[in-house]
């Protein structure tokens, strides 16, 4: 049997609004005829609640005009009840079928809820999938990869800049690009080879082998500091320091050609010249070469002031002997001349 004539004349949007207004539940999936019947039944059962509602009053007026039986007619109510029951039975069958397809092994209550959600909103999953951004063409994929690579390179460059490596590198280069640094490096090179001769190593302990890393036992040797209390260390150490550092430094301080290079004219007590270097590196290198050749190459002891045995130990320990010291002096002398030329 058809629903109320007033409900039949309404649009589905009006029926939906009326259902929401009156509190009808589970009507979203109904088509218009089904919604009309559901509203007809619901309003008939709750006439005492909505009969005075202005929005629902036209429905009751049309029912009163069309129904020949008082109380809105029991035959109509029976037809509505039958239609609603048939709709509910159909919905249960659809839910059960969806439950068997989606999760045949799960419990009935839990699967019924999941299946009902799938049956009631089958287009929601498709709508969600359509909103996922996917690359349209291979060119889009290539562009996305390029953008990611640029972002990574930018981030790496930013981290490198923030780390301060560039500043440290420049500061280190500036510190090492001086004649004083070259002189220090040359003397450190000589001292490195002299140290095992005058301060011999002594066995300390052994690092055991690690089978996981495939290493063997590694004995560790450390300098024997007790030799610092003997003449075996101090005699050659002082001779090397005297010939390679002390005497060349004294000569470079007093014979300083950089003083006249920075001052022109008469020197007075009030206008004392300021040398570019406290110790002239060229004079230092020349005196060191001469004294090293005399002492280590010719064996001069200056009347017994220098121990011949210590001279032999130094000559045998330094890399290349006295000839190596002469080469070192030549290197520092060349650097001194080159630095003076650049500053002119």
C-alpha positions as CSV (number, residue, x, y, z in Angstrom):
1,X,0.0,0.0,0.0
2,X,1.3,3.5,-0.8
3,X,2.3,6.0,1.8
4,X,0.5,9.1,2.8
5,X,-0.4,11.5,-0.1
6,X,1.2,14.5,1.6
7,X,4.5,12.6,2.0
8,X,4.3,11.4,-1.6
9,X,4.2,15.0,-2.8
10,X,7.3,16.0,-0.9
11,X,10.8,15.8,-2.4
12,X,13.3,13.4,-1.0
13,X,15.4,16.3,0.5
14,X,12.2,17.5,2.3
15,X,11.6,14.0,3.5
16,X,15.2,13.7,4.7
17,X,14.9,17.0,6.6
18,X,11.6,15.8,8.1
19,X,13.2,12.5,9.2
20,X,16.1,14.4,10.8
21,X,13.7,16.8,12.5
22,X,11.5,14.0,14.0
23,X,14.5,11.8,15.0
24,X,14.0,8.9,12.6
25,X,17.1,6.6,12.6
26,X,18.8,4.5,10.0
27,X,17.1,6.2,7.0
28,X,20.2,7.3,5.1
29,X,20.2,4.3,2.7
30,X,16.4,4.4,2.0
31,X,15.0,5.3,-1.4
32,X,12.2,7.8,-1.6
33,X,9.3,5.3,-1.4
34,X,10.9,3.5,1.4
35,X,11.5,6.7,3.3
36,X,7.9,7.7,2.8
37,X,6.7,4.4,4.3
38,X,9.1,4.6,7.2
39,X,8.1,8.2,8.0
40,X,4.4,7.2,7.7
41,X,4.9,4.4,10.2
42,X,7.1,6.5,12.6
43,X,4.7,9.5,12.6
44,X,1.7,7.2,13.1
45,X,3.2,5.6,16.1
46,X,4.3,8.9,17.6
47,X,1.3,11.0,16.8
48,X,1.0,12.2,20.4
49,X,4.5,13.6,20.3
50,X,4.4,15.4,16.9
51,X,0.7,16.2,16.4
52,X,1.3,19.7,17.6
53,X,4.5,20.2,15.7
54,X,4.0,22.9,12.9
55,X,6.3,21.0,10.5
56,X,4.4,17.7,10.9
57,X,0.9,19.2,11.2
58,X,0.2,19.0,7.4
59,X,0.9,15.2,7.6
60,X,-1.7,14.7,10.3
61,X,-4.2,16.9,8.5
62,X,-3.9,14.9,5.3
63,X,-4.2,11.7,7.3
64,X,-7.3,12.9,9.0
65,X,-8.9,13.8,5.6
66,X,-8.0,10.6,3.8
67,X,-8.5,8.0,6.6
68,X,-12.1,6.8,7.1
69,X,-11.3,5.1,10.3
70,X,-10.5,7.0,13.5
71,X,-7.0,6.6,14.8
72,X,-5.5,6.8,11.3
73,X,-6.7,3.3,10.3
74,X,-5.2,0.0,11.3
75,X,-5.1,-1.5,7.8
76,X,-2.6,1.2,6.7
77,X,-0.5,0.5,9.8
78,X,-0.3,-3.2,8.9
79,X,0.8,-2.5,5.4
80,X,3.5,-0.2,6.6
81,X,4.7,-2.7,9.2
82,X,4.9,-5.4,6.5
83,X,6.9,-3.2,4.2
84,X,9.3,-2.2,6.9
85,X,9.8,-5.8,8.0
86,X,10.5,-6.8,4.4
87,X,13.1,-4.0,4.1
88,X,14.8,-5.1,7.4
89,X,14.9,-8.7,6.2
90,X,16.5,-7.7,2.9
91,X,19.1,-5.6,4.8
92,X,19.9,-8.5,7.1
93,X,20.5,-10.8,4.1
94,X,22.8,-8.2,2.5
95,X,24.7,-7.7,5.7
96,X,25.2,-11.5,6.2
97,X,26.5,-11.9,2.7
98,X,29.0,-9.1,3.1
99,X,30.1,-10.6,6.4
100,X,30.8,-13.9,4.7
101,X,32.8,-12.2,1.9
102,X,34.9,-9.8,4.1
103,X,35.6,-12.0,7.2
104,X,34.2,-15.5,7.1
105,X,36.1,-16.7,10.2
106,X,35.4,-13.8,12.6
107,X,32.7,-13.7,15.2
108,X,29.2,-12.8,14.2
109,X,28.8,-9.7,16.3
110,X,32.1,-8.0,15.2
111,X,31.7,-8.9,11.6
112,X,28.1,-7.7,11.5
113,X,29.3,-4.2,12.6
114,X,32.1,-4.2,9.9
115,X,29.9,-5.5,7.2
116,X,27.1,-3.1,8.1
117,X,29.6,-0.2,7.7
118,X,30.7,-1.5,4.3
119,X,27.1,-2.0,3.1
120,X,25.9,1.4,4.4
121,X,28.9,3.4,3.0
122,X,30.3,1.4,0.0
123,X,31.4,4.7,-1.8
124,X,33.5,6.0,1.1
125,X,36.5,3.7,0.4
126,X,36.3,4.7,-3.3
127,X,36.1,8.3,-2.4
128,X,39.2,8.0,-0.1
129,X,41.2,6.2,-2.7
130,X,40.4,8.9,-5.3
131,X,41.8,11.6,-2.9
132,X,45.2,9.9,-2.6
133,X,47.7,11.9,-4.8
134,X,49.4,9.7,-7.3
135,X,51.9,10.7,-10.1
136,X,50.1,11.0,-13.4
137,X,53.0,10.4,-15.7
138,X,56.6,9.1,-15.5
139,X,57.7,12.8,-15.9
140,X,55.9,13.6,-12.6
141,X,57.8,10.8,-10.9
142,X,61.1,12.1,-12.3
143,X,60.3,15.7,-11.1
144,X,59.5,14.4,-7.7
145,X,62.8,12.5,-7.5
146,X,64.7,15.7,-8.7
147,X,62.9,17.8,-6.0
148,X,63.9,15.2,-3.3
149,X,67.5,15.2,-4.5
150,X,67.7,19.0,-4.5
151,X,66.2,19.0,-1.0
152,X,68.8,16.5,0.2
153,X,71.7,18.4,-1.4
154,X,70.4,21.7,0.2
155,X,70.2,20.1,3.6
156,X,73.7,18.5,3.3
157,X,75.2,21.9,2.2
158,X,73.4,23.6,5.2
159,X,74.8,21.0,7.7
160,X,78.3,21.4,6.2
161,X,78.1,25.2,6.5
162,X,76.8,25.0,10.1
163,X,79.5,22.6,11.1
164,X,82.2,25.3,10.6
165,X,84.5,23.0,8.6
166,X,85.2,25.7,6.1
167,X,86.2,28.2,8.7
168,X,88.5,25.7,10.5
169,X,90.1,24.7,7.1
170,X,90.8,28.4,6.2
171,X,92.2,29.1,9.6
172,X,94.5,26.0,9.5
173,X,95.7,27.0,6.0
174,X,96.4,30.5,7.1
175,X,98.4,29.3,10.1
176,X,100.5,26.8,8.1
177,X,101.2,29.3,5.3
178,X,104.0,31.1,7.2
179,X,107.7,30.7,7.4
180,X,107.5,30.2,11.1
181,X,105.2,27.2,10.6
182,X,107.7,25.7,8.0
183,X,110.6,26.1,10.4
184,X,108.6,24.4,13.2
185,X,107.6,21.6,10.9
186,X,111.2,20.9,9.8
187,X,112.5,20.9,13.4
188,X,109.6,18.6,14.5
189,X,110.5,16.2,11.6
190,X,114.1,16.0,12.9
191,X,112.9,15.5,16.5
192,X,110.6,12.7,15.5
193,X,113.5,10.6,14.2
194,X,115.8,11.6,17.1
195,X,113.4,10.7,19.9
196,X,113.6,6.9,19.6
197,X,117.4,7.2,19.8
198,X,117.6,9.3,23.0
199,X,114.3,8.2,24.6
200,X,113.9,4.6,23.7
201,X,110.6,2.7,23.8
202,X,109.9,0.1,26.5
203,X,107.3,-2.7,26.4
204,X,104.2,-1.7,28.5
205,X,101.4,-4.2,27.8
206,X,99.8,-6.3,25.0
207,X,96.4,-5.8,23.5
208,X,94.9,-9.3,23.2
209,X,93.7,-10.7,19.9
210,X,90.0,-10.2,19.0
211,X,88.8,-13.1,17.0
212,X,85.6,-11.3,15.9
213,X,87.7,-8.6,14.2
214,X,90.4,-11.0,13.1
215,X,93.2,-9.2,14.9
216,X,96.3,-10.7,16.6
217,X,98.1,-9.8,19.8
218,X,99.5,-6.3,19.6
219,X,102.3,-5.3,22.0
220,X,102.3,-1.7,23.1
221,X,105.5,0.2,23.7
222,X,105.8,3.6,25.4
223,X,108.9,5.9,25.8
224,X,111.0,5.1,28.8
225,X,110.7,8.2,30.9
226,X,113.3,7.1,33.3
227,X,115.9,8.0,30.7
228,X,115.1,11.6,31.4
229,X,117.2,11.3,34.5
230,X,120.3,10.1,32.7
231,X,123.1,11.8,30.6
232,X,122.3,9.4,27.8
233,X,119.2,11.6,27.0
234,X,120.4,15.1,27.9
235,X,123.8,15.1,26.2
236,X,122.5,14.4,22.6
237,X,119.3,16.4,23.2
238,X,121.1,19.5,24.3
239,X,123.6,19.2,21.4
240,X,120.8,18.9,18.9
241,X,118.9,21.8,20.4
242,X,122.1,24.0,20.5
243,X,122.9,23.3,16.8
244,X,119.4,23.3,15.4
245,X,117.5,25.9,17.5
246,X,119.5,27.9,20.0
247,X,122.5,29.1,18.0
248,X,120.5,29.7,14.8
249,X,117.9,31.7,16.7
250,X,120.6,33.9,18.4
251,X,122.2,34.6,15.0
252,X,118.8,35.3,13.4
253,X,117.9,37.8,16.1
254,X,121.0,39.9,15.8
255,X,121.6,39.5,12.1
256,X,118.0,40.4,11.1
257,X,117.7,41.7,7.6
258,X,114.0,42.4,7.9
259,X,114.8,45.4,10.2
260,X,116.4,47.4,7.4
261,X,113.7,46.2,4.9
262,X,111.0,47.9,7.0
263,X,112.9,51.1,7.9
264,X,114.4,53.6,5.6
265,X,116.5,56.6,6.7
266,X,118.4,57.3,9.9
267,X,117.7,55.2,12.9
268,X,117.3,57.1,16.2
269,X,116.6,56.0,19.7
270,X,113.1,57.4,19.6
271,X,112.4,55.9,16.2
272,X,113.7,52.3,16.7
273,X,113.1,50.0,13.7
274,X,110.4,47.3,14.0
275,X,111.6,44.1,12.3
276,X,109.0,42.1,10.4
277,X,110.3,38.9,12.1
278,X,111.8,38.7,15.5
279,X,114.2,36.1,14.1
280,X,115.3,36.4,10.5
281,X,114.3,33.0,9.0
282,X,117.0,33.2,6.3
283,X,119.8,33.9,8.8
284,X,118.4,31.1,10.9
285,X,118.5,28.6,8.0
286,X,122.0,29.6,6.9
287,X,123.5,29.4,10.4
288,X,121.8,26.1,11.0
289,X,123.3,24.6,7.8
290,X,126.8,25.9,8.6
291,X,126.9,24.7,12.2
292,X,125.3,21.3,11.3
293,X,127.9,20.7,8.6
294,X,130.7,21.7,11.0
295,X,129.6,19.6,13.9
296,X,127.9,16.5,12.3
297,X,129.8,16.5,9.0
298,X,133.3,17.3,10.2
299,X,133.0,16.1,13.8
300,X,134.1,19.4,15.4
301,X,133.7,19.3,19.2
302,X,134.8,22.9,20.0
303,X,137.7,21.9,22.2
304,X,135.8,19.0,23.8
305,X,132.7,20.9,24.7
306,X,130.6,18.5,22.6
307,X,130.6,14.8,23.2
308,X,131.8,12.9,20.1
309,X,129.6,9.9,20.9
310,X,126.5,12.1,21.2
311,X,127.3,13.7,17.9
312,X,127.5,10.2,16.3
313,X,124.2,9.2,17.8
314,X,122.5,12.3,16.5
315,X,124.1,11.9,13.0
316,X,122.8,8.3,12.9
317,X,119.3,9.0,14.2
318,X,118.3,12.1,12.1
319,X,116.8,11.2,8.8
320,X,119.6,11.4,6.2
321,X,122.3,12.3,8.8
322,X,123.9,15.7,8.5
323,X,123.0,15.8,4.8
324,X,119.4,15.6,5.7
325,X,119.8,18.5,8.1
326,X,121.4,20.5,5.3
327,X,118.5,19.8,3.0
328,X,116.1,20.9,5.7
329,X,118.0,24.2,6.1
330,X,117.9,24.7,2.3
331,X,114.1,24.2,2.3
332,X,113.5,26.8,5.0
333,X,115.9,29.2,3.3
334,X,114.0,28.9,0.0
335,X,110.7,29.6,1.9
336,X,112.2,32.6,3.5
337,X,113.3,34.1,0.2
338,X,110.0,33.3,-1.4
339,X,108.1,35.0,1.4
340,X,110.3,38.1,1.1
341,X,109.7,38.3,-2.6
342,X,105.9,38.0,-2.2
343,X,105.9,40.8,0.4
344,X,107.8,43.1,-1.9
